Amino acid sequence: MIFSYIVCLSGITNHWKKMRVSVLEIWAQLENVTNLKVTSQYEYHMKFKCNNCGTETENFMTFSDDNKVPLMGGKSFVNLIFKCKTCSRPSNVSVIEGSIRPYLAEDSLNFKPFVEFDCRGCDPLLFEPIDHFQCTNMDNTTEFNEVDLSELNWADYDERSNESVGIYDFKYRFTTVKKSTK
């Protein structure tokens, strides 16, 4: 009995050593705004690739940080569970708690980590920014709560500061790290 428990712990330890974190990095040109961010209710729209057979999901999958789904056994929770249509291998995705970071004015024109995902059995391929982002003007007196980046550009006018504001040329990429940077 003790032997099988040690083997089980050894397997868990090896599994965690192999865990990789997928980081969504964003790049944009910010005009008179800062603190670009998402809320916990933000709905991520992403496509994935199966790590077992390489099949890509046909459609974008939608999930949010505040929606938790139990894994088998009910002890762990994730944000998204799905099976590969080709090999039926299960995959799950979780937004890593505390990993969501704002994109600041000083980050403009640079790729910066925005959010981290624990992806088991899959890798993220595509991200569609179709849910609303939030940002503030440079002195944090005006909040813009419905920033629509679905066209990869957004522009508005800040009446308090009498300035045009905008986010232009929104880009993203996924990188992989061995351990969360949160």
C-alpha distance (Angstrom), angle and dihedral (degrees) to the residues before:
residue distance angle dihedral
M1 . . .
I2 3.80 . .
F3 3.82 90.9 .
S4 3.81 93.7 56.9
Y5 3.80 90.4 47.6
I6 3.81 90.8 54.8
V7 3.82 91.3 47.4
C8 3.79 89.3 50.7
L9 3.80 91.9 50.8
S10 3.79 90.1 47.4
G11 3.80 89.8 53.6
I12 3.80 91.5 50.1
T13 3.79 91.3 48.9
N14 3.82 92.3 51.4
H15 3.81 90.7 46.6
W16 3.81 92.0 54.4
K17 3.82 91.4 48.6
K18 3.81 88.8 58.3
M19 3.81 94.2 48.4
R20 3.79 114.5 119.0
V21 3.76 127.4 -165.4
S22 3.82 120.1 -138.4
V23 3.80 112.6 -144.5
L24 3.80 122.3 -157.7
E25 3.80 105.4 -147.5
I26 3.80 120.9 -170.1
W27 3.80 134.4 -158.4
A28 3.79 126.8 -166.9
Q29 3.76 143.6 148.9
L30 3.81 107.7 -115.9
E31 3.80 120.7 -156.9
N32 3.83 115.1 -162.3
V33 3.83 92.8 -30.6
T34 3.78 136.0 98.1
N35 3.81 140.5 173.4
L36 3.82 96.7 55.3
K37 3.81 105.6 -174.8
V38 3.79 148.4 144.2
T39 3.80 129.7 -124.6
S40 3.80 127.1 -124.8
Q41 3.81 87.3 -100.7
Y42 3.82 91.4 58.0
E43 3.80 111.2 128.9
Y44 3.79 111.6 -135.5
H45 3.82 114.3 -150.3
M46 3.80 109.3 -159.5
K47 3.80 143.9 154.3
F48 3.80 122.0 -141.1
K49 3.81 140.7 -161.3
C50 3.82 121.9 -137.1
N51 3.82 111.5 -117.4
N52 3.80 90.6 -149.7
C53 3.82 103.6 53.1
G54 3.82 104.7 3.7
T55 3.81 95.8 -118.1
E56 3.80 114.4 153.5
T57 3.80 121.2 -138.9
E58 3.80 110.7 -104.2
N59 3.79 96.0 -140.5
F60 3.75 135.9 32.3
M61 3.80 112.4 -93.5
T62 3.79 120.2 -140.1
F63 3.81 125.6 -146.5
S64 3.78 139.0 147.8
D65 3.78 136.4 -149.2
D66 3.80 93.4 -118.7
N67 3.83 94.8 53.8
K68 3.82 109.8 83.4
V69 3.80 123.5 -170.5
P70 3.84 120.7 -166.7
L71 3.79 119.3 -121.1
M72 3.80 119.9 -136.6
G73 3.78 107.8 -62.3
G74 3.80 92.0 28.4
K75 3.82 96.6 -115.5
S76 3.80 97.0 107.7
F77 3.78 130.1 46.0
V78 3.81 130.9 -153.9
N79 3.80 135.1 179.5
L80 3.82 98.4 -124.6
I81 3.81 135.7 20.3
F82 3.80 124.4 -176.6
K83 3.82 141.1 153.6
C84 3.78 126.2 -128.4
K85 3.81 110.1 -109.0
T86 3.82 91.5 -141.6
C87 3.82 106.1 43.2
S88 3.85 100.5 13.6
R89 3.80 91.0 -129.9
P90 3.83 110.4 154.0
S91 3.79 120.7 -123.1
N92 3.77 132.5 -174.2
V93 3.78 136.4 -167.1
S94 3.80 130.9 -159.3
V95 3.77 131.4 -176.7
I96 3.81 103.4 -126.8
E97 3.79 108.2 -117.4
G98 3.80 112.8 -110.0
S99 3.81 93.9 11.0
I100 3.82 98.7 107.9
R101 3.80 108.5 106.3
P102 3.81 131.3 -177.3
Y103 3.81 120.3 -115.9
L104 3.80 105.5 -127.8
A105 3.81 133.5 -157.0
E106 3.81 90.1 -105.3
D107 3.83 88.7 55.8
S108 3.82 90.8 59.3
L109 3.83 113.6 129.8
N110 3.82 92.3 14.7
F111 3.79 132.5 94.8
K112 3.81 108.6 -114.3
P113 3.83 131.7 175.9
F114 3.81 109.6 -96.5
V115 3.82 105.2 171.2
E116 3.82 137.3 -8.5
F117 3.79 127.7 -137.1
D118 3.80 131.0 -161.1
C119 3.82 100.8 -143.6
R120 3.81 116.9 -172.6
G121 3.81 116.7 -169.4
C122 3.81 94.4 -1.8
D123 3.78 145.1 58.3
P124 3.81 125.2 -139.5
L125 3.80 115.1 -112.5
L126 3.80 109.9 170.7
F127 3.79 136.3 19.9
E128 3.80 124.9 -162.4
P129 3.84 114.6 -161.7
I130 3.80 95.3 -150.8
D131 3.81 99.9 133.1
H132 3.81 119.3 78.4
F133 3.78 122.8 -87.0
Q134 3.81 126.9 -158.6
C135 3.81 132.2 -134.8
T136 3.81 140.9 158.9
N137 3.79 135.6 -135.6
M138 3.80 116.9 -99.4
D139 3.82 95.8 -88.8
N140 3.83 93.3 42.5
T141 3.81 94.0 -120.1
T142 3.81 96.7 116.4
E143 3.81 124.1 50.3
F144 3.77 121.8 -157.9
N145 3.82 106.2 -159.3
E146 3.79 101.9 173.0
V147 3.79 104.0 52.9
D148 3.81 105.5 164.2
L149 3.81 111.5 -156.8
S150 3.82 95.9 167.1
E151 3.84 88.0 112.1
L152 3.86 89.4 44.2
N153 3.83 90.1 -116.6
W154 3.80 132.9 73.7
A155 3.80 130.9 -177.8
D156 3.80 134.5 179.3
Y157 3.79 140.8 150.8
D158 3.80 125.6 -106.2
E159 3.81 106.5 -144.7
R160 3.82 93.4 -170.6
S161 3.79 94.2 58.9
N162 3.83 95.9 25.9
E163 3.81 90.9 -129.0
S164 3.75 135.9 125.3
V165 3.79 112.9 -116.2
G166 3.76 129.9 -162.9
I167 3.77 152.8 151.8
Y168 3.79 115.4 -137.4
D169 3.81 138.7 -174.2
F170 3.82 94.5 10.0
K171 3.82 109.4 -163.3
Y172 3.77 134.9 171.7
R173 3.77 141.1 -169.3
F174 3.77 136.6 -177.7
T175 3.79 120.8 -125.9
T176 3.78 129.4 179.9
V177 3.79 127.9 -132.8
K178 3.80 129.7 178.5
K179 3.79 94.6 -129.1
S180 3.80 135.7 24.5
T181 3.80 113.9 -95.6
K182 3.81 94.8 -152.4
